[in-house]
Amino acid sequence: MATSDDLLKSLAQGFMPQEEMLEIAKKKSSLQIGIPKEVSLQEKRIPLVPDAVAVLVNNGHEVIIESGAGEGASFSDRDYSEVGAQIVYGTPEVYQANLILKVEPPTLEEIDMMKSGQILISALQLPIQPKDFLKKLIHKKVTAIAFDFIKDPEGILPIVNAMSEIAGNASILIAAEYLSNSTNGRGQLFGGISGVSPTDVVILGAGTVGEYAAKSALGMGATVKVFDNNTHKLRRLQDSVGQRIYTSVIQPNVLLNALKTADVVIGAISNKIGRAPIIVSDEMVGSMKEGSVIVDVSIDKGGCIETSEVTNHKKPTFIKYGVIHYCVPNIASRVSRTASNALSNVIAPTLIDTGEYGGLESMIKSYSGIQNGVYIYKGVLTNKYLAETFSLPYKDINLLLMAM
């Protein structure tokens, strides 16, 4: 018969942790991150700034950076080496890392340097990728993630939003520059002064680019008209700017009248997938004032203005029908240090979380926001749009994860 002491001991043991009931903690993973120097035309951004590298190194991760990779954003090799990054002087050395982190998608030559089974995180830029790009990545059996498609817990694309915010603000500063005499413009002060009519700005698109372009233009004293076929976006923009401004759905005659008096036109319309729609025709541009300025921010998706042609930072403008066209696809690289910090603010916490989850594979399984950015998983194409565009087979990422 059990004594009272035995009974008390048994009860105590019942409340003590039992071996079979212990939860096994997630095993942290140490990442080896390689950052090559960007080779794409006039790309000056870098995906991680020194402060972010310091945090990653302090969390047990290894960061390998090609010499000179940060120079375009005014970060020296010393800035990186002082926070624990390993500086290497040959591109192939960087591509020995398990995870390759870039701003622009890799070139075909860079893909040749990649190892089988490697992880790639970069922008994707859907409309301009050649079929060979995908076939080479698939052949290498890499896992490729487009950081511009990664969603946060609220379902927002944080990197797209950050770059759009930069492009919206910068587009107005660019327009102001090309209205002035210093760039052979018409000699007009953006915004105007007392007793002089304010600058007339037409913005096509009420998304993030359009919103921040409107805020900047209003802040400088311009009058603003915003066109978009999405009335919800127009309503949200009205609330965001904090004042009543002219908004309209896109009706050709109404838009044409607005363009005739416009000093500046900001093209900020794009599709989620595929080419941007043409909103302003060749004839509409021909009706605009001589010396007016078009900044087509949508040019990275083909442009929303029929007369737009891709330009670059060295030769950013051309004139057609007397209208100055600025059509540089990579506006954010114009302010590369700010853009690099914005990229780093999103990418660094994601990498730290990846390590905490036990590696990228565990992170992909656990976090749908990362899954949204995966377009190749271990050599299998998982992006439906790319598959349909290039007539390639694909599988749903969720089916692949369930099979593992």
C-alpha positions as CSV (number, residue, x, y, z in Angstrom):
1,M,0.0,0.0,0.0
2,A,1.4,3.4,-1.0
3,T,2.3,5.8,1.8
4,S,1.3,9.5,1.8
5,D,5.0,10.4,1.0
6,D,4.9,8.1,-2.1
7,L,1.6,9.7,-3.2
8,L,3.1,13.2,-2.9
9,K,6.2,12.1,-4.8
10,S,4.1,10.7,-7.6
11,L,2.0,13.9,-7.9
12,A,5.1,16.0,-8.0
13,Q,6.5,13.9,-10.8
14,G,3.3,14.4,-12.8
15,F,4.0,18.1,-12.9
16,M,7.6,17.8,-13.8
17,P,8.7,17.9,-17.5
18,Q,8.8,14.4,-19.0
19,E,11.3,13.5,-21.7
20,E,8.7,12.4,-24.2
21,M,6.7,15.6,-23.8
22,L,9.6,18.0,-24.5
23,E,9.2,20.1,-27.7
24,I,12.3,20.0,-29.8
25,A,13.4,23.6,-30.5
26,K,14.0,24.7,-34.0
27,K,17.6,24.3,-35.0
28,K,19.1,27.6,-36.1
29,S,20.9,27.6,-39.4
30,S,24.0,29.5,-40.4
31,L,23.8,31.1,-43.8
32,Q,26.7,31.7,-46.2
33,I,25.7,34.7,-48.3
34,G,27.6,35.8,-51.4
35,I,27.1,39.3,-52.8
36,P,28.7,39.8,-56.2
37,K,29.4,43.2,-57.8
38,E,26.5,44.2,-60.1
39,V,27.3,44.0,-63.8
40,S,24.0,45.3,-65.2
41,L,24.1,48.7,-67.0
42,Q,24.3,51.5,-64.4
43,E,23.1,49.4,-61.5
44,K,24.6,51.0,-58.4
45,R,22.5,49.5,-55.6
46,I,23.7,46.8,-53.3
47,P,21.2,44.5,-51.4
48,L,22.8,44.8,-48.0
49,V,24.4,47.9,-46.4
50,P,27.2,47.6,-43.8
51,D,24.9,48.0,-40.8
52,A,22.8,45.1,-42.0
53,V,25.9,42.9,-42.6
54,A,27.0,43.6,-39.0
55,V,23.7,42.3,-37.7
56,L,23.9,39.2,-39.9
57,V,27.5,38.5,-38.8
58,N,26.6,38.9,-35.2
59,N,23.8,36.4,-35.7
60,G,26.4,33.8,-36.8
61,H,26.0,34.2,-40.6
62,E,28.9,34.5,-43.1
63,V,28.8,37.3,-45.7
64,I,31.2,37.2,-48.7
65,I,31.3,40.4,-50.8
66,E,33.1,41.0,-54.0
67,S,35.5,43.9,-53.9
68,G,33.9,47.2,-55.1
69,A,30.3,45.8,-54.8
70,G,29.2,48.7,-52.6
71,E,31.0,51.6,-54.4
72,G,28.0,52.6,-56.4
73,A,26.1,53.3,-53.2
74,S,29.1,55.0,-51.6
75,F,30.1,52.1,-49.4
76,S,33.8,51.0,-49.4
77,D,35.3,47.6,-48.9
78,R,36.6,48.8,-45.6
79,D,33.0,49.7,-44.5
80,Y,32.1,46.0,-45.0
81,S,35.3,44.4,-43.7
82,E,35.1,46.4,-40.5
83,V,31.7,44.8,-39.7
84,G,32.9,41.3,-40.4
85,A,32.3,40.7,-44.1
86,Q,34.8,38.7,-46.1
87,I,36.1,40.7,-49.1
88,V,37.1,38.6,-52.1
89,Y,38.6,39.9,-55.4
90,G,37.2,37.5,-57.9
91,T,33.6,37.0,-59.0
92,P,33.9,33.1,-59.1
93,E,34.9,33.2,-55.4
94,V,31.6,34.8,-54.4
95,Y,29.6,32.2,-56.4
96,Q,31.0,29.5,-54.1
97,A,28.6,30.7,-51.4
98,N,25.5,28.7,-50.7
99,L,23.2,31.7,-51.1
100,I,23.7,34.3,-53.8
101,L,22.1,37.7,-53.1
102,K,21.9,40.3,-55.9
103,V,19.9,43.3,-56.9
104,E,19.5,42.6,-60.7
105,P,18.9,39.1,-62.0
106,P,22.1,37.2,-62.9
107,T,23.4,37.3,-66.4
108,L,23.8,34.1,-68.4
109,E,27.5,34.3,-67.7
110,E,26.9,34.6,-63.9
111,I,24.5,31.6,-64.0
112,D,27.4,29.6,-65.5
113,M,29.4,30.3,-62.3
114,M,26.6,29.1,-60.0
115,K,26.7,25.7,-58.3
116,S,24.1,23.0,-58.6
117,G,21.5,23.3,-55.8
118,Q,22.4,26.9,-54.9
119,I,20.0,29.5,-53.7
120,L,19.5,32.7,-55.6
121,I,17.7,35.8,-54.3
122,S,17.4,38.8,-56.6
123,A,14.9,40.8,-58.6
124,L,13.1,38.9,-61.3
125,Q,11.9,41.6,-63.8
126,L,9.4,39.3,-65.5
127,P,8.8,41.1,-68.8
128,I,12.5,41.1,-69.9
129,Q,13.8,37.7,-68.9
130,P,14.9,35.5,-71.9
131,K,13.9,31.8,-72.0
132,D,17.6,30.8,-71.7
133,F,17.8,32.5,-68.3
134,L,15.1,30.2,-66.9
135,K,16.4,27.1,-68.6
136,K,19.9,27.6,-67.3
137,L,18.7,28.1,-63.7
138,I,16.5,25.0,-64.0
139,H,19.4,23.0,-65.3
140,K,21.5,24.1,-62.3
141,K,18.6,22.9,-60.0
142,V,18.7,26.1,-58.1
143,T,16.0,27.5,-55.8
144,A,15.4,31.0,-57.1
145,I,13.4,33.7,-55.2
146,A,12.3,37.1,-56.6
147,F,12.6,39.5,-53.7
148,D,10.2,41.9,-55.5
149,F,7.5,39.2,-55.1
150,I,8.1,38.5,-51.4
151,K,5.1,39.5,-49.3
152,D,5.0,40.7,-45.7
153,P,2.4,39.3,-43.2
154,E,-0.1,42.0,-44.3
155,G,0.2,40.7,-47.9
156,I,2.1,43.8,-49.1
157,L,5.1,43.7,-51.4
158,P,7.5,45.7,-49.2
159,I,10.4,46.0,-51.7
160,V,8.2,47.0,-54.6
161,N,6.5,49.6,-52.3
162,A,9.9,51.0,-51.2
163,M,11.2,51.3,-54.7
164,S,7.9,52.8,-55.9
165,E,8.0,55.4,-53.1
166,I,11.6,56.3,-54.2
167,A,10.5,56.5,-57.9
168,G,7.5,58.6,-57.1
169,N,9.5,61.2,-55.2
170,A,12.4,61.1,-57.6
171,S,10.2,61.6,-60.7
172,I,9.1,65.0,-59.5
173,L,12.7,66.1,-58.7
174,I,13.6,64.9,-62.2
175,A,10.8,66.8,-63.8
176,A,11.8,69.9,-61.9
177,E,15.4,69.5,-63.2
178,Y,14.3,69.3,-66.8
179,L,12.0,72.2,-66.6
180,S,15.0,74.4,-65.6
181,N,17.5,76.2,-67.9
182,S,20.4,74.1,-66.5
183,T,19.2,71.2,-68.7
184,N,18.1,73.4,-71.6
185,G,14.5,73.3,-70.4
186,R,12.0,76.1,-70.7
187,G,13.3,77.9,-67.6
188,Q,10.3,77.2,-65.4
189,L,10.5,76.9,-61.6
190,F,8.6,73.8,-60.5
191,G,5.7,74.9,-58.4
192,G,5.8,78.5,-59.3
193,I,5.7,81.6,-57.0
194,S,3.2,84.2,-55.8
195,G,1.6,85.8,-58.8
196,V,2.8,83.2,-61.3
197,S,0.6,80.2,-62.3
198,P,1.7,77.0,-60.6
199,T,3.2,74.0,-62.5
200,D,0.5,71.8,-64.0
201,V,1.2,68.1,-63.3
202,V,-0.7,65.2,-64.7
203,I,-0.1,61.8,-63.0
204,L,-1.2,58.6,-64.7
205,G,-1.8,55.9,-62.1
206,A,-2.9,56.1,-58.4
207,G,-0.6,53.4,-57.0
208,T,2.4,53.9,-54.8
209,V,4.4,55.8,-57.5
210,G,1.5,58.0,-58.3
211,E,0.8,58.7,-54.6
212,Y,4.3,59.8,-53.7
213,A,4.7,61.8,-57.0
214,A,1.4,63.6,-56.0
215,K,2.6,64.3,-52.5
216,S,6.0,65.7,-53.8
217,A,4.4,67.8,-56.5
218,L,1.8,69.3,-54.0
219,G,4.5,69.9,-51.5
220,M,6.4,72.0,-54.1
221,G,3.3,74.0,-54.9
222,A,2.1,72.4,-58.1
223,T,-1.5,71.7,-59.2
224,V,-2.0,67.9,-59.6
225,K,-4.4,65.9,-61.7
226,V,-4.4,62.1,-61.2
227,F,-5.9,59.6,-63.7
228,D,-6.7,55.9,-62.9
229,N,-9.4,53.5,-63.8
230,N,-9.4,52.1,-60.3
231,T,-11.7,54.4,-58.3
232,H,-10.7,52.7,-55.0
233,K,-7.1,53.7,-55.6
234,L,-8.2,57.3,-56.5
235,R,-10.2,57.4,-53.2
236,R,-7.3,56.1,-51.2
237,L,-4.9,58.6,-52.8
238,Q,-7.2,61.4,-51.9
239,D,-7.2,60.3,-48.3
240,S,-3.4,59.9,-48.3
241,V,-2.5,63.3,-49.6
242,G,-4.8,64.9,-47.1
243,Q,-6.5,67.4,-49.5
244,R,-8.9,67.5,-52.4
245,I,-7.2,67.2,-55.7
246,Y,-8.4,66.6,-59.2
247,T,-9.0,62.9,-59.9
248,S,-10.6,61.2,-62.9
249,V,-11.0,57.8,-64.5
250,I,-9.2,57.5,-67.8
251,Q,-11.5,59.0,-70.5
252,P,-9.6,59.9,-73.7
253,N,-11.1,63.3,-74.2
254,V,-10.8,64.4,-70.6
255,L,-7.2,63.1,-70.5
256,L,-6.4,64.8,-73.8
257,N,-7.6,68.2,-72.5
258,A,-5.4,67.7,-69.3
259,L,-2.4,66.9,-71.4
260,K,-2.7,70.0,-73.5
261,T,-2.2,72.2,-70.5
262,A,0.3,70.0,-68.6
263,D,3.8,71.1,-67.9
264,V,4.7,67.7,-66.5
265,V,3.3,64.2,-67.1
266,I,4.3,61.3,-64.8
267,G,3.6,57.8,-66.2
268,A,3.0,55.5,-63.3
269,I,0.6,52.8,-64.6
270,S,1.6,49.2,-64.8
271,N,0.1,45.7,-64.7
272,K,0.8,43.3,-61.9
273,I,2.0,40.8,-64.5
274,G,3.1,41.6,-68.1
275,R,3.5,44.8,-70.0
276,A,2.1,48.2,-68.9
277,P,-0.9,49.4,-71.0
278,I,-0.5,52.3,-73.4
279,I,-2.5,55.2,-72.0
280,V,-1.2,58.2,-73.9
281,S,-1.1,57.9,-77.7
282,D,1.4,59.4,-80.1
283,E,-1.2,62.0,-81.2
284,M,-1.8,63.0,-77.5
285,V,1.9,63.7,-77.0
286,G,1.9,65.7,-80.2
287,S,-0.8,68.0,-78.6
288,M,1.3,68.8,-75.5
289,K,3.1,72.1,-74.9
290,E,6.6,72.5,-76.3
291,G,9.2,72.1,-73.5
292,S,6.9,70.1,-71.3
293,V,8.3,67.0,-69.6
294,I,7.3,63.4,-69.6
295,V,8.8,61.0,-66.9
296,D,7.6,57.5,-67.8
297,V,8.3,55.5,-64.6
298,S,6.4,52.6,-66.2
299,I,9.2,52.1,-68.8
300,D,10.6,49.1,-66.9
301,K,7.4,47.4,-67.9
302,G,7.3,48.7,-71.4
303,G,6.0,52.2,-70.7
304,C,2.5,53.6,-70.6
305,I,3.1,56.4,-73.2
306,E,3.4,55.4,-76.9
307,T,6.3,57.7,-77.6
308,S,8.5,56.4,-74.7
309,E,11.8,54.6,-75.6
310,V,14.2,53.2,-73.0
311,T,17.0,55.6,-72.1
312,N,19.8,55.3,-69.5
313,H,21.4,57.4,-66.8
314,K,24.2,58.7,-69.1
315,K,21.8,59.8,-71.8
316,P,18.4,59.9,-69.9
317,T,16.3,62.1,-72.3
318,F,15.2,62.6,-75.9
319,I,12.8,65.1,-77.5
320,K,9.8,64.2,-79.6
321,Y,7.1,66.7,-80.7
322,G,9.0,69.2,-78.6
323,V,8.4,67.3,-75.4
324,I,11.3,66.1,-73.2
325,H,11.0,62.4,-72.5
326,Y,12.8,60.9,-69.5
327,C,12.5,57.1,-69.7
328,V,15.2,55.5,-67.5
329,P,14.0,52.1,-66.3
330,N,16.0,52.1,-63.0
331,I,15.1,55.4,-61.4
332,A,15.9,54.0,-57.9
333,S,19.5,53.5,-58.9
334,R,19.8,57.3,-59.3
335,V,19.7,57.5,-55.5
336,S,21.5,54.3,-54.9
337,R,22.4,54.8,-51.3
338,T,18.8,55.5,-50.2
339,A,17.6,52.6,-52.4
340,S,20.2,50.2,-50.9
341,N,19.1,51.1,-47.4
342,A,15.5,50.5,-48.4
343,L,16.4,47.1,-49.9
344,S,18.5,46.2,-46.9
345,N,15.7,47.1,-44.5
346,V,13.6,44.3,-46.0
347,I,16.2,41.7,-47.0
348,A,18.2,41.6,-43.8
349,P,15.4,40.7,-41.4
350,T,14.2,38.1,-43.9
351,L,17.6,36.5,-43.9
352,I,17.8,36.6,-40.1
353,D,14.3,34.9,-39.9
354,T,15.5,32.3,-42.4
355,G,18.4,31.4,-40.1
356,E,16.1,31.3,-37.1
357,Y,13.7,29.0,-39.0
358,G,16.5,26.5,-39.6
359,G,17.3,27.4,-43.2
360,L,15.5,28.6,-46.4
361,E,13.7,25.3,-47.0
362,S,12.1,25.5,-43.6
363,M,11.3,29.2,-44.1
364,I,9.6,28.4,-47.5
365,K,7.4,25.8,-45.9
366,S,6.5,27.9,-42.9
367,Y,6.0,31.4,-44.5
368,S,3.7,31.9,-47.4
369,G,5.2,35.4,-48.0
370,I,8.5,33.7,-49.1
371,Q,6.6,31.1,-51.1
372,N,5.1,33.9,-53.2
373,G,8.6,34.9,-54.3
374,V,9.8,31.4,-55.3
375,Y,9.8,30.9,-59.1
376,I,12.1,27.9,-59.3
377,Y,12.3,25.3,-56.5
378,K,15.2,22.9,-56.7
379,G,15.2,23.1,-60.4
380,V,11.4,23.0,-60.9
381,L,9.7,26.0,-62.3
382,T,6.9,27.1,-60.0
383,N,5.7,30.4,-61.6
384,K,2.6,30.0,-63.8
385,Y,3.1,33.2,-65.7
386,L,6.7,32.3,-66.7
387,A,5.6,28.8,-67.6
388,E,2.8,30.1,-69.9
389,T,5.0,32.9,-71.4
390,F,7.9,30.6,-72.3
391,S,5.9,27.4,-72.8
392,L,7.7,25.6,-70.0
393,P,6.3,23.0,-67.6
394,Y,5.7,24.0,-64.0
395,K,4.4,22.6,-60.7
396,D,2.6,24.4,-57.9
397,I,5.0,25.1,-55.1
398,N,2.5,23.9,-52.5
399,L,2.4,20.4,-54.1
400,L,6.2,20.2,-54.1
401,L,6.3,21.1,-50.4
402,M,3.6,18.6,-49.5
403,A,5.5,15.8,-51.3
404,M,8.6,16.4,-49.2
